[in-house]
Amino acid sequence: MGGPRKSDVAERAEKTPKEGQATYLAPALEKGLDVLELLARQSEGLTQSQIAQQLSRSLQEVYRMVVSLERRGYIRRGPQDEAFRLSMKLYDLALAFPPIEMLTTAATPILLRLAAETQQSILLTVLEGAFIRTIAYADSPAPLGFRVRLGTSSPAEHTASGRVILAFQSPTIREWTFDALAANGIDRAELRRVRQRIEAIAARHYELIAGENIAGITDVSFPILDGRGQALAALTMPFLQSVRGRVPIQQAAVSQFKAACELSNILGGAPPAPEFPLSDPLTSSPHPE
């Protein structure tokens, strides 16, 4: 009588969760994803034996995976060799549900819940060139509140939302936007002020500004980040202080940041945590409750 076969031991090991892992695993799925992730990191294709070697798998295991992935169209062989490469199918799947559409779909219940918690209006905005556009909105349930039309477009530099999104962009996109602002006639002093404020927002991880466009409104804005740490949108609360207001601005901002984390998580990102209580990024004094 011999001991258990090596393949049996390996398979049982795969089915036994390691510390910190989920209880239920899908070994075949894990192997298939390993193949896809390996090929995604290669500029050239890999043969079946090379895949097995780099994944420390047997040729038999890899064969089953590549046959299934090739049959489903996720990988393909080159015309002149037996090396496997990723096809465009994963890219096509990503395009079938764009991030902004995914974000807008998921945002509605989160915005409604946040509006109820804070008793304030909440808006989700995206950058379009040198402008921002509101793509989702939840009305304040309070008798008095700030209102905005869905689809409203405003200059990015004059809004908390626009500056937050610009603060979390690549240097190339940020400089392109500054060039566009200069071409649109913004003077040097104003452009310098905008740059300074955006740099402060990037360091403090939020925007808070009182009375910028409407007296009595304090805009609080957090970025919605993707997996690269770049902002696809901004979650903004135009906070209206009322005599009977039950939720102070600092408490509302904590709830707002949690919602921004939820939305970012959908995109694979995580906004950096700010230091509470919040203050104007260009000052050191906290905003009053």
CYANA upper distance limits for C-alpha pairs under 8 A (distance plus 0.5 A):
  4 PRO  CA      8 ASP  CA      6.90
  4 PRO  CA      9 VAL  CA      7.20
  5 ARG  CA      9 VAL  CA      7.00
  6 LYS  CA     10 ALA  CA      6.72
  7 SER  CA     11 GLU  CA      6.59
  8 ASP  CA     12 ARG  CA      6.68
  9 VAL  CA     13 ALA  CA      6.63
 10 ALA  CA     14 GLU  CA      6.76
 11 GLU  CA     15 LYS  CA      6.91
 12 ARG  CA     16 THR  CA      6.77
 13 ALA  CA     17 PRO  CA      8.41
 14 GLU  CA     25 LEU  CA      8.36
 14 GLU  CA     27 PRO  CA      6.80
 15 LYS  CA     24 TYR  CA      8.29
 15 LYS  CA     25 LEU  CA      6.88
 15 LYS  CA     26 ALA  CA      8.31
 15 LYS  CA     27 PRO  CA      7.51
 17 PRO  CA     21 GLN  CA      6.32
 17 PRO  CA     22 ALA  CA      7.12
 17 PRO  CA     23 THR  CA      6.23
 17 PRO  CA     24 TYR  CA      7.84
 17 PRO  CA     25 LEU  CA      7.81
 26 ALA  CA     30 GLU  CA      6.66
 27 PRO  CA     31 LYS  CA      6.73
 28 ALA  CA     32 GLY  CA      6.80
 28 ALA  CA     65 MET  CA      8.29
 29 LEU  CA     33 LEU  CA      6.68
 30 GLU  CA     34 ASP  CA      6.63
 31 LYS  CA     35 VAL  CA      6.92
 31 LYS  CA     62 VAL  CA      8.45
 31 LYS  CA     65 MET  CA      7.51
 32 GLY  CA     36 LEU  CA      6.94
 32 GLY  CA     65 MET  CA      6.07
 32 GLY  CA     66 VAL  CA      8.26
 32 GLY  CA     69 LEU  CA      7.96
 33 LEU  CA     37 GLU  CA      6.54
 34 ASP  CA     38 LEU  CA      6.53
 34 ASP  CA     55 LEU  CA      8.02
 35 VAL  CA     39 LEU  CA      6.71
 35 VAL  CA     51 ILE  CA      7.72
 35 VAL  CA     55 LEU  CA      8.40
 35 VAL  CA     65 MET  CA      8.16
 35 VAL  CA     66 VAL  CA      8.28
 36 LEU  CA     40 ALA  CA      6.60
 36 LEU  CA     75 ILE  CA      8.49
 36 LEU  CA     86 LEU  CA      7.73
 37 GLU  CA     41 ARG  CA      7.13
 38 LEU  CA     42 GLN  CA      7.43
 38 LEU  CA     51 ILE  CA      8.35
 39 LEU  CA     45 GLY  CA      7.58
 39 LEU  CA     46 LEU  CA      7.82
 39 LEU  CA     84 PHE  CA      8.29
 39 LEU  CA     85 ARG  CA      6.67
 39 LEU  CA     86 LEU  CA      6.75
 40 ALA  CA     86 LEU  CA      7.18
 42 GLN  CA     46 LEU  CA      8.43
 44 GLU  CA     85 ARG  CA      7.86
 45 GLY  CA     78 GLY  CA      8.37
 45 GLY  CA     83 ALA  CA      5.34
 45 GLY  CA     84 PHE  CA      5.51
 45 GLY  CA     85 ARG  CA      5.33
 46 LEU  CA     50 GLN  CA      6.26
 46 LEU  CA     51 ILE  CA      6.63
 46 LEU  CA     83 ALA  CA      5.11
 46 LEU  CA     84 PHE  CA      5.77
 46 LEU  CA     85 ARG  CA      7.47
 47 THR  CA     51 ILE  CA      6.70
 47 THR  CA     82 GLU  CA      6.41
 47 THR  CA     83 ALA  CA      4.70
 47 THR  CA     84 PHE  CA      6.41
 48 GLN  CA     52 ALA  CA      6.75
 48 GLN  CA     59 LEU  CA      7.67
 48 GLN  CA     62 VAL  CA      7.30
 48 GLN  CA     63 TYR  CA      7.47
 48 GLN  CA     66 VAL  CA      8.26
 48 GLN  CA     82 GLU  CA      8.49
 48 GLN  CA     83 ALA  CA      7.72
 48 GLN  CA     84 PHE  CA      7.97
 49 SER  CA     53 GLN  CA      6.63
 49 SER  CA     59 LEU  CA      6.86
 50 GLN  CA     54 GLN  CA      6.63
 51 ILE  CA     55 LEU  CA      6.58
 51 ILE  CA     62 VAL  CA      7.71
 52 ALA  CA     56 SER  CA      6.22
 52 ALA  CA     57 ARG  CA      5.27
 52 ALA  CA     58 SER  CA      6.31
 52 ALA  CA     59 LEU  CA      6.20
 52 ALA  CA     62 VAL  CA      6.39
 53 GLN  CA     57 ARG  CA      6.98
 53 GLN  CA     58 SER  CA      8.38
 57 ARG  CA     61 GLU  CA      6.91
 57 ARG  CA     62 VAL  CA      7.17
 58 SER  CA     62 VAL  CA      6.91
 59 LEU  CA     63 TYR  CA      6.42
 60 GLN  CA     64 ARG  CA      7.02
 61 GLU  CA     65 MET  CA      7.11
 62 VAL  CA     66 VAL  CA      6.62
 63 TYR  CA     67 VAL  CA      6.55
 64 ARG  CA     68 SER  CA      6.86
 65 MET  CA     69 LEU  CA      6.65
 66 VAL  CA     70 GLU  CA      6.27
 66 VAL  CA     75 ILE  CA      8.12
 67 VAL  CA     71 ARG  CA      6.54
 68 SER  CA     72 ARG  CA      6.72
 69 LEU  CA     73 GLY  CA      6.70
 69 LEU  CA     74 TYR  CA      5.81
 69 LEU  CA     75 ILE  CA      6.37
 70 GLU  CA     74 TYR  CA      6.35
 70 GLU  CA     75 ILE  CA      5.43
 70 GLU  CA     76 ARG  CA      6.27
 73 GLY  CA     87 SER  CA      7.34
 73 GLY  CA     89 LYS  CA      7.16
 74 TYR  CA     86 LEU  CA      6.61
 74 TYR  CA     87 SER  CA      5.85
 74 TYR  CA     88 MET  CA      7.81
 74 TYR  CA     89 LYS  CA      6.07
 74 TYR  CA     90 LEU  CA      7.28
 75 ILE  CA     84 PHE  CA      6.84
 75 ILE  CA     85 ARG  CA      5.94
 75 ILE  CA     86 LEU  CA      4.88
 75 ILE  CA     87 SER  CA      5.40
 76 ARG  CA     84 PHE  CA      5.95
 76 ARG  CA     85 ARG  CA      5.96
 76 ARG  CA     86 LEU  CA      6.81
 76 ARG  CA     87 SER  CA      6.47
 77 ARG  CA     81 ASP  CA      7.57
 77 ARG  CA     82 GLU  CA      6.23
 77 ARG  CA     83 ALA  CA      6.04
 77 ARG  CA     84 PHE  CA      5.07
 77 ARG  CA     85 ARG  CA      6.74
 78 GLY  CA     82 GLU  CA      6.80
 78 GLY  CA     83 ALA  CA      6.54
 78 GLY  CA     84 PHE  CA      7.20
 78 GLY  CA     85 ARG  CA      7.90
 88 MET  CA     92 ASP  CA      6.69
 89 LYS  CA     93 LEU  CA      6.68
 90 LEU  CA     94 ALA  CA      6.84
 91 TYR  CA     95 LEU  CA      6.81
 92 ASP  CA     96 ALA  CA      6.73
 93 LEU  CA     97 PHE  CA      7.68
 94 ALA  CA     98 PRO  CA      7.00
 97 PHE  CA    101 GLU  CA      7.12
 97 PHE  CA    102 MET  CA      6.77
 98 PRO  CA    102 MET  CA      6.63
 99 PRO  CA    103 LEU  CA      6.41
 99 PRO  CA    267 LEU  CA      7.35
100 ILE  CA    104 THR  CA      6.53
100 ILE  CA    232 LEU  CA      7.95
101 GLU  CA    105 THR  CA      6.67
102 MET  CA    106 ALA  CA      6.76
103 LEU  CA    107 ALA  CA      6.33
103 LEU  CA    263 LEU  CA      7.49
103 LEU  CA    266 ILE  CA      7.74
103 LEU  CA    267 LEU  CA      8.09
104 THR  CA    108 THR  CA      7.39
104 THR  CA    135 ILE  CA      7.53
104 THR  CA    136 ALA  CA      7.00
106 ALA  CA    110 ILE  CA      7.86
106 ALA  CA    263 LEU  CA      8.13
107 ALA  CA    111 LEU  CA      6.44
107 ALA  CA    136 ALA  CA      7.77
107 ALA  CA    263 LEU  CA      7.38
108 THR  CA    112 LEU  CA      6.68
108 THR  CA    136 ALA  CA      7.45
108 THR  CA    137 TYR  CA      8.11
108 THR  CA    138 ALA  CA      8.08
109 PRO  CA    113 ARG  CA      6.60
110 ILE  CA    114 LEU  CA      6.63
110 ILE  CA    259 ALA  CA      7.18
111 LEU  CA    115 ALA  CA      6.56
111 LEU  CA    122 ILE  CA      6.76
111 LEU  CA    123 LEU  CA      8.02
111 LEU  CA    137 TYR  CA      7.53
111 LEU  CA    138 ALA  CA      6.21
111 LEU  CA    259 ALA  CA      8.35
112 LEU  CA    116 ALA  CA      6.80
112 LEU  CA    138 ALA  CA      5.96
112 LEU  CA    139 ASP  CA      8.26
113 ARG  CA    117 GLU  CA      6.73
114 LEU  CA    118 THR  CA      6.55
114 LEU  CA    122 ILE  CA      7.91
114 LEU  CA    255 SER  CA      7.46
114 LEU  CA    256 GLN  CA      7.23
114 LEU  CA    259 ALA  CA      7.69
115 ALA  CA    119 GLN  CA      5.87
115 ALA  CA    120 GLN  CA      5.70
115 ALA  CA    121 SER  CA      6.19
115 ALA  CA    122 ILE  CA      6.54
115 ALA  CA    138 ALA  CA      6.84
115 ALA  CA    139 ASP  CA      7.32
115 ALA  CA    140 SER  CA      6.12
115 ALA  CA    141 PRO  CA      7.48
116 ALA  CA    120 GLN  CA      7.89
116 ALA  CA    140 SER  CA      7.65
116 ALA  CA    141 PRO  CA      6.84
117 GLU  CA    252 ALA  CA      8.03
117 GLU  CA    255 SER  CA      8.09
118 THR  CA    247 VAL  CA      6.39
118 THR  CA    252 ALA  CA      5.62
118 THR  CA    255 SER  CA      8.04
119 GLN  CA    140 SER  CA      5.99
119 GLN  CA    141 PRO  CA      6.33
119 GLN  CA    142 ALA  CA      6.16
119 GLN  CA    245 GLY  CA      8.46
119 GLN  CA    246 ARG  CA      8.48
119 GLN  CA    247 VAL  CA      7.60
120 GLN  CA    139 ASP  CA      7.75
120 GLN  CA    140 SER  CA      4.96
120 GLN  CA    141 PRO  CA      7.64
120 GLN  CA    142 ALA  CA      7.67
120 GLN  CA    145 GLY  CA      7.10
120 GLN  CA    146 PHE  CA      8.10
120 GLN  CA    237 MET  CA      7.41
120 GLN  CA    238 PRO  CA      7.78
120 GLN  CA    239 PHE  CA      6.70
120 GLN  CA    240 LEU  CA      7.60
121 SER  CA    137 TYR  CA      8.08
121 SER  CA    138 ALA  CA      6.23
121 SER  CA    139 ASP  CA      5.23
121 SER  CA    140 SER  CA      4.68
121 SER  CA    141 PRO  CA      8.41
121 SER  CA    145 GLY  CA      7.15
121 SER  CA    146 PHE  CA      6.57
121 SER  CA    147 ARG  CA      7.61
121 SER  CA    237 MET  CA      6.68
121 SER  CA    238 PRO  CA      7.02
121 SER  CA    239 PHE  CA      8.01
122 ILE  CA    137 TYR  CA      6.32
122 ILE  CA    138 ALA  CA      5.72
122 ILE  CA    139 ASP  CA      7.24
122 ILE  CA    140 SER  CA      7.93
122 ILE  CA    235 LEU  CA      7.78
122 ILE  CA    236 THR  CA      6.43
122 ILE  CA    237 MET  CA      5.38
122 ILE  CA    238 PRO  CA      7.56
123 LEU  CA    134 THR  CA      7.17
123 LEU  CA    135 ILE  CA      8.27
123 LEU  CA    136 ALA  CA      6.34
123 LEU  CA    137 TYR  CA      4.91
123 LEU  CA    138 ALA  CA      6.91
123 LEU  CA    235 LEU  CA      6.49
123 LEU  CA    236 THR  CA      5.88
123 LEU  CA    237 MET  CA      7.08
124 LEU  CA    134 THR  CA      6.30
124 LEU  CA    135 ILE  CA      6.38
124 LEU  CA    136 ALA  CA      5.56
124 LEU  CA    137 TYR  CA      6.75
124 LEU  CA    233 ALA  CA      7.18
124 LEU  CA    234 ALA  CA      6.21
124 LEU  CA    235 LEU  CA      5.33
124 LEU  CA    236 THR  CA      6.89
125 THR  CA    132 ILE  CA      6.77
125 THR  CA    133 ARG  CA      5.82
125 THR  CA    134 THR  CA      4.76
125 THR  CA    135 ILE  CA      6.07
125 THR  CA    136 ALA  CA      7.61
125 THR  CA    161 SER  CA      7.14
125 THR  CA    233 ALA  CA      5.91
125 THR  CA    234 ALA  CA      5.87
125 THR  CA    235 LEU  CA      7.30
125 THR  CA    236 THR  CA      8.37
126 VAL  CA    132 ILE  CA      5.96
126 VAL  CA    133 ARG  CA      5.97
126 VAL  CA    134 THR  CA      7.11
126 VAL  CA    135 ILE  CA      7.56
126 VAL  CA    162 GLY  CA      8.31
126 VAL  CA    165 ILE  CA      8.14
126 VAL  CA    232 LEU  CA      6.89
126 VAL  CA    233 ALA  CA      5.00
126 VAL  CA    234 ALA  CA      7.09
127 LEU  CA    131 PHE  CA      6.40
127 LEU  CA    132 ILE  CA      4.95
127 LEU  CA    133 ARG  CA      6.94
127 LEU  CA    156 ALA  CA      7.94
127 LEU  CA    162 GLY  CA      7.22
127 LEU  CA    165 ILE  CA      7.54
127 LEU  CA    232 LEU  CA      8.10
127 LEU  CA    233 ALA  CA      7.51
128 GLU  CA    132 ILE  CA      6.09
128 GLU  CA    133 ARG  CA      7.35
129 GLY  CA    177 THR  CA      7.50
130 ALA  CA    155 PRO  CA      6.79
130 ALA  CA    156 ALA  CA      6.17
130 ALA  CA    157 GLU  CA      8.37
130 ALA  CA    177 THR  CA      6.26
130 ALA  CA    180 ALA  CA      7.16
130 ALA  CA    181 LEU  CA      7.41
131 PHE  CA    153 SER  CA      6.86
131 PHE  CA    154 SER  CA      5.94
131 PHE  CA    155 PRO  CA      4.93
131 PHE  CA    156 ALA  CA      5.09
131 PHE  CA    162 GLY  CA      7.72
132 ILE  CA    153 SER  CA      6.02
132 ILE  CA    154 SER  CA      5.98
132 ILE  CA    155 PRO  CA      6.82
132 ILE  CA    156 ALA  CA      5.86
132 ILE  CA    161 SER  CA      7.88
132 ILE  CA    162 GLY  CA      6.28
133 ARG  CA    151 GLY  CA      6.16
133 ARG  CA    152 THR  CA      6.02
133 ARG  CA    153 SER  CA      4.99
133 ARG  CA    154 SER  CA      7.24
134 THR  CA    149 ARG  CA      8.34
134 THR  CA    150 LEU  CA      6.10
134 THR  CA    151 GLY  CA      5.37
134 THR  CA    152 THR  CA      6.04
134 THR  CA    153 SER  CA      7.37
135 ILE  CA    150 LEU  CA      6.73
135 ILE  CA    151 GLY  CA      6.34
136 ALA  CA    150 LEU  CA      7.13
137 TYR  CA    148 VAL  CA      8.41
137 TYR  CA    150 LEU  CA      7.15
139 ASP  CA    145 GLY  CA      8.16
139 ASP  CA    146 PHE  CA      8.29
139 ASP  CA    147 ARG  CA      7.37
140 SER  CA    144 LEU  CA      8.25
140 SER  CA    145 GLY  CA      6.13
140 SER  CA    146 PHE  CA      7.74
141 PRO  CA    145 GLY  CA      8.34
145 GLY  CA    240 LEU  CA      7.15
146 PHE  CA    238 PRO  CA      7.35
146 PHE  CA    239 PHE  CA      8.46
146 PHE  CA    240 LEU  CA      7.47
148 VAL  CA    152 THR  CA      7.80
154 SER  CA    158 HIS  CA      8.06
154 SER  CA    159 THR  CA      7.86
155 PRO  CA    159 THR  CA      7.41
155 PRO  CA    162 GLY  CA      8.00
156 ALA  CA    160 ALA  CA      8.48
156 ALA  CA    161 SER  CA      7.75
156 ALA  CA    162 GLY  CA      4.53
156 ALA  CA    163 ARG  CA      6.75
157 GLU  CA    162 GLY  CA      6.51
157 GLU  CA    163 ARG  CA      6.36
157 GLU  CA    194 VAL  CA      7.01
158 HIS  CA    162 GLY  CA      7.84
158 HIS  CA    163 ARG  CA      8.26
159 THR  CA    163 ARG  CA      6.88
160 ALA  CA    164 VAL  CA      6.67
160 ALA  CA    207 GLU  CA      6.53
160 ALA  CA    208 LEU  CA      7.81
160 ALA  CA    209 ILE  CA      7.88
160 ALA  CA    219 ASP  CA      6.90
160 ALA  CA    220 VAL  CA      7.64
160 ALA  CA    221 SER  CA      6.62
160 ALA  CA    236 THR  CA      8.04
161 SER  CA    165 ILE  CA      6.79
161 SER  CA    221 SER  CA      6.48
161 SER  CA    222 PHE  CA      8.34
161 SER  CA    234 ALA  CA      5.94
161 SER  CA    235 LEU  CA      7.71
161 SER  CA    236 THR  CA      6.76
162 GLY  CA    166 LEU  CA      6.70
162 GLY  CA    234 ALA  CA      8.18
163 ARG  CA    167 ALA  CA      6.50
163 ARG  CA    197 ARG  CA      8.37
163 ARG  CA    198 ILE  CA      6.28
163 ARG  CA    201 ILE  CA      8.25
163 ARG  CA    207 GLU  CA      8.24
164 VAL  CA    168 PHE  CA      7.19
164 VAL  CA    198 ILE  CA      7.55
164 VAL  CA    201 ILE  CA      7.10
164 VAL  CA    202 ALA  CA      8.17
164 VAL  CA    206 TYR  CA      7.08
164 VAL  CA    207 GLU  CA      6.84
164 VAL  CA    221 SER  CA      7.28
164 VAL  CA    222 PHE  CA      7.15
164 VAL  CA    223 PRO  CA      6.48
164 VAL  CA    234 ALA  CA      7.13
165 ILE  CA    169 GLN  CA      7.15
165 ILE  CA    223 PRO  CA      6.65
165 ILE  CA    231 ALA  CA      5.82
165 ILE  CA    232 LEU  CA      7.58
165 ILE  CA    233 ALA  CA      6.72
165 ILE  CA    234 ALA  CA      6.57
166 LEU  CA    174 ARG  CA      6.48
166 LEU  CA    198 ILE  CA      7.51
166 LEU  CA    231 ALA  CA      8.18
167 ALA  CA    174 ARG  CA      8.26
167 ALA  CA    198 ILE  CA      5.68
167 ALA  CA    199 GLU  CA      7.04
167 ALA  CA    201 ILE  CA      6.76
167 ALA  CA    202 ALA  CA      5.55
168 PHE  CA    202 ALA  CA      7.08
168 PHE  CA    223 PRO  CA      7.87
168 PHE  CA    225 LEU  CA      8.44
168 PHE  CA    229 GLY  CA      7.64
168 PHE  CA    230 GLN  CA      5.62
168 PHE  CA    231 ALA  CA      5.73
169 GLN  CA    173 ILE  CA      6.72
169 GLN  CA    174 ARG  CA      6.53
169 GLN  CA    230 GLN  CA      5.71
169 GLN  CA    231 ALA  CA      6.68
170 SER  CA    174 ARG  CA      6.74
170 SER  CA    230 GLN  CA      7.56
171 PRO  CA    175 GLU  CA      6.50
172 THR  CA    176 TRP  CA      6.64
173 ILE  CA    177 THR  CA      6.72
174 ARG  CA    178 PHE  CA      6.83
175 GLU  CA    179 ASP  CA      6.64
176 TRP  CA    180 ALA  CA      6.72
177 THR  CA    181 LEU  CA      6.69
178 PHE  CA    182 ALA  CA      6.74
178 PHE  CA    191 LEU  CA      8.00
179 ASP  CA    183 ALA  CA      6.66
180 ALA  CA    184 ASN  CA      6.68
181 LEU  CA    185 GLY  CA      7.15
181 LEU  CA    186 ILE  CA      6.33
181 LEU  CA    191 LEU  CA      8.23
182 ALA  CA    186 ILE  CA      5.61
182 ALA  CA    187 ASP  CA      7.42
182 ALA  CA    188 ARG  CA      8.27
182 ALA  CA    191 LEU  CA      7.94
186 ILE  CA    190 GLU  CA      7.02
186 ILE  CA    191 LEU  CA      6.91
187 ASP  CA    191 LEU  CA      6.69
188 ARG  CA    192 ARG  CA      6.53
189 ALA  CA    193 ARG  CA      6.77
190 GLU  CA    194 VAL  CA      6.71
191 LEU  CA    195 ARG  CA      6.65
192 ARG  CA    196 GLN  CA      6.65
193 ARG  CA    197 ARG  CA      6.74
194 VAL  CA    198 ILE  CA      6.66
195 ARG  CA    199 GLU  CA      6.70
196 GLN  CA    200 ALA  CA      6.82
197 ARG  CA    201 ILE  CA      6.70
197 ARG  CA    281 PRO  CA      7.84
197 ARG  CA    282 LEU  CA      7.32
198 ILE  CA    202 ALA  CA      6.73
199 GLU  CA    203 ALA  CA      6.91
200 ALA  CA    204 ARG  CA      6.65
200 ALA  CA    281 PRO  CA      6.06
200 ALA  CA    282 LEU  CA      6.87
201 ILE  CA    205 HIS  CA      5.94
201 ILE  CA    206 TYR  CA      5.88
201 ILE  CA    207 GLU  CA      6.23
201 ILE  CA    281 PRO  CA      6.47
202 ALA  CA    206 TYR  CA      7.76
204 ARG  CA    274 PRO  CA      6.69
204 ARG  CA    275 GLU  CA      8.14
204 ARG  CA    281 PRO  CA      6.82
205 HIS  CA    222 PHE  CA      7.59
205 HIS  CA    223 PRO  CA      8.27
205 HIS  CA    271 PRO  CA      8.19
205 HIS  CA    272 PRO  CA      6.84
205 HIS  CA    273 ALA  CA      7.59
205 HIS  CA    274 PRO  CA      6.17
206 TYR  CA    220 VAL  CA      7.90
206 TYR  CA    221 SER  CA      6.27
206 TYR  CA    222 PHE  CA      5.46
206 TYR  CA    223 PRO  CA      7.64
206 TYR  CA    274 PRO  CA      7.54
206 TYR  CA    281 PRO  CA      8.18
207 GLU  CA    219 ASP  CA      8.00
207 GLU  CA    220 VAL  CA      6.15
207 GLU  CA    221 SER  CA      5.62
207 GLU  CA    222 PHE  CA      7.25
207 GLU  CA    280 ASP  CA      7.49
207 GLU  CA    281 PRO  CA      7.05
208 LEU  CA    218 THR  CA      7.36
208 LEU  CA    219 ASP  CA      6.04
208 LEU  CA    220 VAL  CA      5.05
208 LEU  CA    221 SER  CA      7.08
208 LEU  CA    278 LEU  CA      7.85
208 LEU  CA    279 SER  CA      6.89
208 LEU  CA    280 ASP  CA      5.58
208 LEU  CA    281 PRO  CA      7.34
209 ILE  CA    218 THR  CA      6.08
209 ILE  CA    219 ASP  CA      5.92
209 ILE  CA    220 VAL  CA      7.38
209 ILE  CA    280 ASP  CA      6.29
210 ALA  CA    215 ALA  CA      8.15
210 ALA  CA    216 GLY  CA      7.81
210 ALA  CA    217 ILE  CA      6.52
210 ALA  CA    218 THR  CA      4.55
210 ALA  CA    219 ASP  CA      6.76
211 GLY  CA    215 ALA  CA      4.92
211 GLY  CA    216 GLY  CA      6.32
211 GLY  CA    217 ILE  CA      5.89
211 GLY  CA    218 THR  CA      6.44
211 GLY  CA    219 ASP  CA      8.48
212 GLU  CA    217 ILE  CA      8.36
212 GLU  CA    218 THR  CA      8.31
213 ASN  CA    217 ILE  CA      8.44
216 GLY  CA    240 LEU  CA      6.76
216 GLY  CA    241 GLN  CA      7.30
217 ILE  CA    238 PRO  CA      6.39
217 ILE  CA    239 PHE  CA      5.95
217 ILE  CA    240 LEU  CA      5.50
217 ILE  CA    241 GLN  CA      7.71
218 THR  CA    238 PRO  CA      6.21
218 THR  CA    239 PHE  CA      5.50
218 THR  CA    240 LEU  CA      7.22
219 ASP  CA    236 THR  CA      7.34
219 ASP  CA    237 MET  CA      6.26
219 ASP  CA    238 PRO  CA      4.93
219 ASP  CA    239 PHE  CA      6.43
220 VAL  CA    236 THR  CA      6.11
220 VAL  CA    237 MET  CA      5.69
220 VAL  CA    238 PRO  CA      6.92
220 VAL  CA    239 PHE  CA      7.69
220 VAL  CA    253 ALA  CA      7.74
221 SER  CA    234 ALA  CA      6.96
221 SER  CA    235 LEU  CA      6.07
221 SER  CA    236 THR  CA      4.67
221 SER  CA    237 MET  CA      6.82
222 PHE  CA    234 ALA  CA      6.21
222 PHE  CA    235 LEU  CA      5.87
222 PHE  CA    236 THR  CA      7.01
222 PHE  CA    256 GLN  CA      8.46
222 PHE  CA    257 PHE  CA      7.17
222 PHE  CA    260 ALA  CA      7.05
222 PHE  CA    271 PRO  CA      8.50
223 PRO  CA    231 ALA  CA      6.21
223 PRO  CA    232 LEU  CA      8.30
223 PRO  CA    233 ALA  CA      6.71
223 PRO  CA    234 ALA  CA      5.02
223 PRO  CA    235 LEU  CA      6.79
223 PRO  CA    260 ALA  CA      7.44
223 PRO  CA    271 PRO  CA      7.16
224 ILE  CA    231 ALA  CA      5.80
224 ILE  CA    232 LEU  CA      6.48
224 ILE  CA    233 ALA  CA      5.60
224 ILE  CA    234 ALA  CA      5.88
224 ILE  CA    235 LEU  CA      7.29
224 ILE  CA    260 ALA  CA      6.40
224 ILE  CA    261 CYS  CA      7.91
224 ILE  CA    263 LEU  CA      6.92
224 ILE  CA    264 SER  CA      5.44
224 ILE  CA    269 GLY  CA      8.25
224 ILE  CA    270 ALA  CA      8.42
224 ILE  CA    271 PRO  CA      7.32
225 LEU  CA    229 GLY  CA      5.82
225 LEU  CA    230 GLN  CA      5.69
225 LEU  CA    231 ALA  CA      4.86
225 LEU  CA    232 LEU  CA      6.50
225 LEU  CA    233 ALA  CA      7.84
225 LEU  CA    264 SER  CA      5.56
225 LEU  CA    267 LEU  CA      7.50
225 LEU  CA    268 GLY  CA      8.29
225 LEU  CA    269 GLY  CA      5.51
225 LEU  CA    270 ALA  CA      6.69
225 LEU  CA    271 PRO  CA      6.57
226 ASP  CA    230 GLN  CA      6.16
226 ASP  CA    231 ALA  CA      6.93
226 ASP  CA    232 LEU  CA      7.27
226 ASP  CA    264 SER  CA      6.69
226 ASP  CA    265 ASN  CA      8.34
226 ASP  CA    267 LEU  CA      5.36
226 ASP  CA    268 GLY  CA      5.89
226 ASP  CA    269 GLY  CA      4.76
226 ASP  CA    270 ALA  CA      7.93
227 GLY  CA    267 LEU  CA      6.97
227 GLY  CA    268 GLY  CA      5.06
227 GLY  CA    269 GLY  CA      4.71
227 GLY  CA    270 ALA  CA      8.05
228 ARG  CA    269 GLY  CA      7.56
229 GLY  CA    269 GLY  CA      6.74
229 GLY  CA    270 ALA  CA      7.91
229 GLY  CA    271 PRO  CA      8.08
235 LEU  CA    256 GLN  CA      8.29
235 LEU  CA    260 ALA  CA      6.87
237 MET  CA    256 GLN  CA      8.26
239 PHE  CA    249 ILE  CA      7.52
241 GLN  CA    245 GLY  CA      7.07
247 VAL  CA    251 GLN  CA      6.94
247 VAL  CA    252 ALA  CA      6.74
248 PRO  CA    252 ALA  CA      6.71
248 PRO  CA    289 GLU  CA      5.85
249 ILE  CA    253 ALA  CA      6.50
249 ILE  CA    288 PRO  CA      8.43
249 ILE  CA    289 GLU  CA      6.19
250 GLN  CA    254 VAL  CA      6.97
250 GLN  CA    276 PHE  CA      8.16
250 GLN  CA    277 PRO  CA      6.63
250 GLN  CA    278 LEU  CA      7.36
250 GLN  CA    287 HIS  CA      8.40
250 GLN  CA    288 PRO  CA      8.43
250 GLN  CA    289 GLU  CA      6.46
251 GLN  CA    255 SER  CA      7.23
252 ALA  CA    256 GLN  CA      6.67
253 ALA  CA    257 PHE  CA      6.62
254 VAL  CA    258 LYS  CA      6.94
255 SER  CA    259 ALA  CA      6.90
256 GLN  CA    260 ALA  CA      6.78
257 PHE  CA    261 CYS  CA      6.77
258 LYS  CA    262 GLU  CA      6.88
259 ALA  CA    263 LEU  CA      6.82
260 ALA  CA    264 SER  CA      6.54
260 ALA  CA    271 PRO  CA      7.92
261 CYS  CA    265 ASN  CA      6.48
261 CYS  CA    270 ALA  CA      6.37
261 CYS  CA    271 PRO  CA      6.69
262 GLU  CA    266 ILE  CA      7.20
263 LEU  CA    267 LEU  CA      7.57
264 SER  CA    268 GLY  CA      6.83
264 SER  CA    269 GLY  CA      5.36
264 SER  CA    270 ALA  CA      6.04
264 SER  CA    271 PRO  CA      7.45
265 ASN  CA    269 GLY  CA      5.63
265 ASN  CA    270 ALA  CA      6.52
274 PRO  CA    278 LEU  CA      8.20
277 PRO  CA    286 PRO  CA      6.44
277 PRO  CA    287 HIS  CA      7.78
278 LEU  CA    286 PRO  CA      6.11
278 LEU  CA    287 HIS  CA      6.67
279 SER  CA    283 THR  CA      7.31
279 SER  CA    284 SER  CA      7.16
279 SER  CA    285 SER  CA      6.45
279 SER  CA    286 PRO  CA      4.68
279 SER  CA    287 HIS  CA      5.36
280 ASP  CA    284 SER  CA      7.76
280 ASP  CA    285 SER  CA      8.00
280 ASP  CA    286 PRO  CA      7.78
280 ASP  CA    287 HIS  CA      7.60
